[in-house]
Amino acid sequence: MIQAREMPLPQRRRGRGLRLWWLAGCMFITLLFTALRPAAAATLVMFMSETCPYCERWMKDIGVVYNKTDEGRIAPLRIVDIHEPRPKDLEHIRGIYWTPTFVLLDDAGREVGRIEGYNTEYGFWSRLDNLLKKLPREKNRPQKAGAAAADDGG
């Protein structure tokens, strides 16, 4: 008598289902953390163009890590293509002539300052740090323990 035996599913089909569940889980977790994250006190708006080689270089050098940095947590990045219609909440920003141009906005949407162009990582981080210092203290980086002690006279 011949026994019928169950054939295992091809490996690719089983793996595909797991990958879809994994991807759905990652998307859910990302949405959950985004929803639970407090509103940012500031925003860094990057005005860019798809044809801009400096924008492309910034994206490779800094864009891939920006939101994982302290600066990215203080002022999350928002990218706006200069060839697209300007979002209504950014229509008040004038004088964007070069790409990339980075405009730091406070929590009320007022311009704190801007960085025009991109040359080096060091130059960008240094200029951004100077802009972030212009934000009110509670919206800026927390003070280091030594700096807080010095301010208290101790």
N, C-alpha and C positions, 0 to 999 in steps of 0.2 A: 504494500500500500504506500502511495506517495503522500508525504505530508506537505501540506501547504505551509510555507513559512512566510512570515511578514518581512518584507524588504525594508531596510532602514531608508529614511528619506535622504536624498543627496545632501551632503554637507553644506553646499552653498545655500540651499533653501532654508535650512535651519538657522544658519548664521545670519541670513538676511532678516529674518523675523526678529532676532535678538538685536541686531543693529538698529532696526526701526524703533524698538522699545527703548533702547539706550538713547537714541537721538531724541525721542519724545520726552524721556525723563530729563535729559539735559535741558531741553527747551523749557520744560515746566519749572525746573529749579532756577533757571535764569530769569524767567518771568516773575517767579516768587520773590527772588532777591531784589529785582528791580522794583517791584511793587512795595516791598518793605523798606527799601532804602529811603532815608529821609531826603527831602528836597534839598538840592544843592544851594549853597549860599551864593555861588558865583557860577558863571559859565564861560568857557573859552570857545569862541566861535572861530572856526577856521574857514576863511573864504578861499576857495581853491578852484582850479580848472583841471579837467581831465588831460589837457594838453600841456600842462605845466610840469617840466622836469624837476623843478625844486619841490613841488607838491609831492610828486612821486617819491623823491628821495626822502622827504620828511616822513611820509607814510612808512617807508621801509626802516628808517633809522629810529623814529620815535613813535609813530602812530600805532605800531603793534604793541607797545608797552605803556603808552600814556595813561590809559584808564586804570592801570594797576599801580600807578605811582601815587605818592602823597599829593602831588600837584593835581593829578587826575581826580582824586577824591575831593579836593577842595573846589576845583573848577572842571567839571566833566566837559569833554569835548563835544562840540556840535559842528558838523561839517555842512557848509553851504556852497553849492556850485554857483559861481558868478554868472553862468550862462542860463540859469534857471530863474524863474520869478522869485523874488525875495520873499521869504515868509513875512507875514504881517507884523509879527512881534519884533522883526529886525529891520523894518523899513526906515527907522530913524537913524540907522548907522550910515553915514555918508563918507565919501572919500576913499573908497576901495578901488585903487588903481593897479595894484600889483598883486600877484599871487605867489606864494601864499601870504595872506594877511590874517593875523590872529588878533581878535578883539576880545579883551577880557571885560565881561559885564558883571556888575554886582547883582545882588538878589532883586533889585528893583528894575533891572534891565538897563541901567545907566553904564556908559562906557567908562572903565577905569583907566584903560590904556590899550596900546596896540603894539604888535611886533609886525613889521613889514619885511617880508622875505625870509629866506632860510639859507644859511651857509654851513654851519656846523652844529653838532649836538650840544657841545659846550656853550656856544653862543646862544642857542635857543633856551637852554635850561637857565642860564644866567639871566637873560632878559626876562624870562617868565618869572623867575624868583623875585626880581625887582618889581614886576607888576603886582604879584601876589602880596608883597609887603604893603602895597597901597590900600589893600582891603582893610576894613575895620578889624581890630584884633580878634574878636570872637569868631570872625569868618575866615581868618587867616590860619596859618599853621599854629598848633599849640606850642607854647613856649617850652623850651628844654628846661629840665630841672635846675640847672646852674643859672640860666638866665632869669628864671622866676625868683630864685633866691637873691640874686643881685638886685632885682627890682624891688624886693621887699626890704632891702637894706641889710640883708643877712649874709 
